[in-house]
Amino acid sequence: GPTRLRMGRRHALNNTAKSYFTSWEKKEAGYGTKTERLGTDSKLPFGHCWLGLQVAVEPMVSPSGHIYSKEAIYQYLLEKQEELARARALWEKEQKEIETEEAMKQLSEAQKKVEEFVRTEESVSRKRTRKPDEEAEFQEKQKKFLYAPHKAGELVADPKSKKQKRDDLKRTSFWLPEFTPSNEKRRMQKPRKRPGSPITNRPLRLKDLTPVKLKVLPGTEKGEKKFVCMVSQKEITYQDTVFLKNTGVVMLKSCFEQLAKPSMTCPVTGKPFKKKHVIVIKNDGSGYAATGNVIAKKWSEALMN
């Protein structure tokens, strides 16, 4: 039979057929913000150090509920304290230099005033005395000037000050050498007294850290350790967990709400506790949308049509 010609794809359906990029084309080209849902493998398991990202050795809990290895957090705070000491020394040195500059500036201004005063006095003493006819002519000119009509004065007076004229010139003639930006020395900010937490950046001291003993899940002692709730003996993965500072007990938040909070008594040791003794241990949550920070964003350049 006769050969049929197959029609090609319409050009209007091809990518980049339009005069602008569609949202899908921008995304495929790598422009704009990208979001990705994090899975369980991207989460920090319970009992791991937030600095070393490994199972915490001699774990310590901060007031914000983050677990650290003792050696890692001690080394971090020591290094930050040394950095603050160096920054404080530089800041104090800069403050002294600023005080010296201000004193020299005030002294220079005072010297200029004295020189201006001496120059004015010398000009007055050396002023030539006018003759009677010259004095009469001068008084007449001064009289005309003082009693001139207001409108005539407005025509001569310039409504803009010297600073306004300079600002206008800077805005319209920014390429002039005197208006080019200069590399001005930035002043240091006053350093903080204490180093901040590596996660929250809030002030953190060694005495704010509390040692915690985590109960290891039987059978995981040799490999990657996993931990259990001291009350229910359930494995702790990504559930909300509570730590009691005065008793050292770690339990699931569900157990805390049902067994400990109503009586404000530790269900393991039987000791009473107060609200200040309760620390909620931070975790990354699971890969599901209901818990944890599961969305990661990457900002890229925007493509303007």
VENMOQUI-V580936 format. One record per residue. N is the residue number from 1. RES is the residue in three letters. PHI is phi as a letter, one per 40 degrees, with the letter a starting at -180 (NA if undefined). Layout:
BEGIN
n->N res->RES phi->PHI
n->N res->RES phi->PHI
END
This chain:
BEGIN
n->1 res->GLY phi->NA
n->2 res->PRO phi->c
n->3 res->THR phi->c
n->4 res->ARG phi->c
n->5 res->LEU phi->c
n->6 res->ARG phi->c
n->7 res->MET phi->c
n->8 res->GLY phi->c
n->9 res->ARG phi->c
n->10 res->ARG phi->c
n->11 res->HIS phi->c
n->12 res->ALA phi->c
n->13 res->LEU phi->c
n->14 res->ASN phi->c
n->15 res->ASN phi->c
n->16 res->THR phi->f
n->17 res->ALA phi->c
n->18 res->LYS phi->c
n->19 res->SER phi->c
n->20 res->TYR phi->a
n->21 res->PHE phi->c
n->22 res->THR phi->c
n->23 res->SER phi->c
n->24 res->TRP phi->c
n->25 res->GLU phi->c
n->26 res->LYS phi->c
n->27 res->LYS phi->c
n->28 res->GLU phi->c
n->29 res->ALA phi->c
n->30 res->GLY phi->g
n->31 res->TYR phi->c
n->32 res->GLY phi->g
n->33 res->THR phi->c
n->34 res->LYS phi->b
n->35 res->THR phi->b
n->36 res->GLU phi->a
n->37 res->ARG phi->c
n->38 res->LEU phi->c
n->39 res->GLY phi->c
n->40 res->THR phi->c
n->41 res->ASP phi->c
n->42 res->SER phi->c
n->43 res->LYS phi->c
n->44 res->LEU phi->c
n->45 res->PRO phi->c
n->46 res->PHE phi->c
n->47 res->GLY phi->g
n->48 res->HIS phi->c
n->49 res->CYS phi->c
n->50 res->TRP phi->c
n->51 res->LEU phi->b
n->52 res->GLY phi->c
n->53 res->LEU phi->g
n->54 res->GLN phi->b
n->55 res->VAL phi->d
n->56 res->ALA phi->c
n->57 res->VAL phi->b
n->58 res->GLU phi->f
n->59 res->PRO phi->c
n->60 res->MET phi->b
n->61 res->VAL phi->b
n->62 res->SER phi->c
n->63 res->PRO phi->d
n->64 res->SER phi->c
n->65 res->GLY phi->g
n->66 res->HIS phi->c
n->67 res->ILE phi->c
n->68 res->TYR phi->b
n->69 res->SER phi->c
n->70 res->LYS phi->d
n->71 res->GLU phi->c
n->72 res->ALA phi->c
n->73 res->ILE phi->c
n->74 res->TYR phi->c
n->75 res->GLN phi->c
n->76 res->TYR phi->c
n->77 res->LEU phi->c
n->78 res->LEU phi->c
n->79 res->GLU phi->c
n->80 res->LYS phi->c
n->81 res->GLN phi->c
n->82 res->GLU phi->c
n->83 res->GLU phi->c
n->84 res->LEU phi->c
n->85 res->ALA phi->c
n->86 res->ARG phi->c
n->87 res->ALA phi->c
n->88 res->ARG phi->c
n->89 res->ALA phi->c
n->90 res->LEU phi->c
n->91 res->TRP phi->c
n->92 res->GLU phi->c
n->93 res->LYS phi->c
n->94 res->GLU phi->c
n->95 res->GLN phi->c
n->96 res->LYS phi->c
n->97 res->GLU phi->c
n->98 res->ILE phi->c
n->99 res->GLU phi->c
n->100 res->THR phi->c
n->101 res->GLU phi->c
n->102 res->GLU phi->c
n->103 res->ALA phi->c
n->104 res->MET phi->c
n->105 res->LYS phi->c
n->106 res->GLN phi->c
n->107 res->LEU phi->c
n->108 res->SER phi->c
n->109 res->GLU phi->c
n->110 res->ALA phi->c
n->111 res->GLN phi->c
n->112 res->LYS phi->c
n->113 res->LYS phi->c
n->114 res->VAL phi->c
n->115 res->GLU phi->c
n->116 res->GLU phi->c
n->117 res->PHE phi->c
n->118 res->VAL phi->c
n->119 res->ARG phi->c
n->120 res->THR phi->c
n->121 res->GLU phi->c
n->122 res->GLU phi->c
n->123 res->SER phi->c
n->124 res->VAL phi->c
n->125 res->SER phi->c
n->126 res->ARG phi->c
n->127 res->LYS phi->c
n->128 res->ARG phi->c
n->129 res->THR phi->c
n->130 res->ARG phi->c
n->131 res->LYS phi->c
n->132 res->PRO phi->d
n->133 res->ASP phi->c
n->134 res->GLU phi->c
n->135 res->GLU phi->c
n->136 res->ALA phi->c
n->137 res->GLU phi->c
n->138 res->PHE phi->c
n->139 res->GLN phi->c
n->140 res->GLU phi->c
n->141 res->LYS phi->c
n->142 res->GLN phi->c
n->143 res->LYS phi->c
n->144 res->LYS phi->c
n->145 res->PHE phi->c
n->146 res->LEU phi->c
n->147 res->TYR phi->b
n->148 res->ALA phi->c
n->149 res->PRO phi->c
n->150 res->HIS phi->c
n->151 res->LYS phi->c
n->152 res->ALA phi->c
n->153 res->GLY phi->c
n->154 res->GLU phi->c
n->155 res->LEU phi->c
n->156 res->VAL phi->c
n->157 res->ALA phi->c
n->158 res->ASP phi->c
n->159 res->PRO phi->c
n->160 res->LYS phi->c
n->161 res->SER phi->c
n->162 res->LYS phi->c
n->163 res->LYS phi->c
n->164 res->GLN phi->c
n->165 res->LYS phi->c
n->166 res->ARG phi->c
n->167 res->ASP phi->c
n->168 res->ASP phi->c
n->169 res->LEU phi->c
n->170 res->LYS phi->c
n->171 res->ARG phi->c
n->172 res->THR phi->c
n->173 res->SER phi->b
n->174 res->PHE phi->c
n->175 res->TRP phi->c
n->176 res->LEU phi->c
n->177 res->PRO phi->d
n->178 res->GLU phi->c
n->179 res->PHE phi->b
n->180 res->THR phi->c
n->181 res->PRO phi->c
n->182 res->SER phi->b
n->183 res->ASN phi->c
n->184 res->GLU phi->c
n->185 res->LYS phi->c
n->186 res->ARG phi->c
n->187 res->ARG phi->c
n->188 res->MET phi->c
n->189 res->GLN phi->c
n->190 res->LYS phi->c
n->191 res->PRO phi->c
n->192 res->ARG phi->c
n->193 res->LYS phi->c
n->194 res->ARG phi->b
n->195 res->PRO phi->c
n->196 res->GLY phi->c
n->197 res->SER phi->c
n->198 res->PRO phi->c
n->199 res->ILE phi->b
n->200 res->THR phi->c
n->201 res->ASN phi->g
n->202 res->ARG phi->c
n->203 res->PRO phi->d
n->204 res->LEU phi->b
n->205 res->ARG phi->b
n->206 res->LEU phi->c
n->207 res->LYS phi->c
n->208 res->ASP phi->c
n->209 res->LEU phi->c
n->210 res->THR phi->b
n->211 res->PRO phi->c
n->212 res->VAL phi->b
n->213 res->LYS phi->b
n->214 res->LEU phi->c
n->215 res->LYS phi->c
n->216 res->VAL phi->c
n->217 res->LEU phi->c
n->218 res->PRO phi->d
n->219 res->GLY phi->g
n->220 res->THR phi->b
n->221 res->GLU phi->c
n->222 res->LYS phi->c
n->223 res->GLY phi->c
n->224 res->GLU phi->c
n->225 res->LYS phi->c
n->226 res->LYS phi->b
n->227 res->PHE phi->b
n->228 res->VAL phi->b
n->229 res->CYS phi->c
n->230 res->MET phi->c
n->231 res->VAL phi->c
n->232 res->SER phi->c
n->233 res->GLN phi->g
n->234 res->LYS phi->c
n->235 res->GLU phi->c
n->236 res->ILE phi->c
n->237 res->THR phi->b
n->238 res->TYR phi->b
n->239 res->GLN phi->c
n->240 res->ASP phi->c
n->241 res->THR phi->b
n->242 res->VAL phi->b
n->243 res->PHE phi->b
n->244 res->LEU phi->c
n->245 res->LYS phi->c
n->246 res->ASN phi->c
n->247 res->THR phi->b
n->248 res->GLY phi->g
n->249 res->VAL phi->c
n->250 res->VAL phi->b
n->251 res->MET phi->a
n->252 res->LEU phi->c
n->253 res->LYS phi->c
n->254 res->SER phi->c
n->255 res->CYS phi->c
n->256 res->PHE phi->c
n->257 res->GLU phi->c
n->258 res->GLN phi->c
n->259 res->LEU phi->b
n->260 res->ALA phi->b
n->261 res->LYS phi->c
n->262 res->PRO phi->d
n->263 res->SER phi->b
n->264 res->MET phi->f
n->265 res->THR phi->b
n->266 res->CYS phi->c
n->267 res->PRO phi->c
n->268 res->VAL phi->c
n->269 res->THR phi->c
n->270 res->GLY phi->g
n->271 res->LYS phi->c
n->272 res->PRO phi->c
n->273 res->PHE phi->b
n->274 res->LYS phi->b
n->275 res->LYS phi->c
n->276 res->LYS phi->c
n->277 res->HIS phi->c
n->278 res->VAL phi->c
n->279 res->ILE phi->b
n->280 res->VAL phi->c
n->281 res->ILE phi->c
n->282 res->LYS phi->c
n->283 res->ASN phi->a
n->284 res->ASP phi->c
n->285 res->GLY phi->g
n->286 res->SER phi->c
n->287 res->GLY phi->c
n->288 res->TYR phi->c
n->289 res->ALA phi->c
n->290 res->ALA phi->c
n->291 res->THR phi->b
n->292 res->GLY phi->g
n->293 res->ASN phi->c
n->294 res->VAL phi->b
n->295 res->ILE phi->b
n->296 res->ALA phi->b
n->297 res->LYS phi->b
n->298 res->LYS phi->b
n->299 res->TRP phi->c
n->300 res->SER phi->b
n->301 res->GLU phi->c
n->302 res->ALA phi->c
n->303 res->LEU phi->c
n->304 res->MET phi->c
n->305 res->ASN phi->c
END
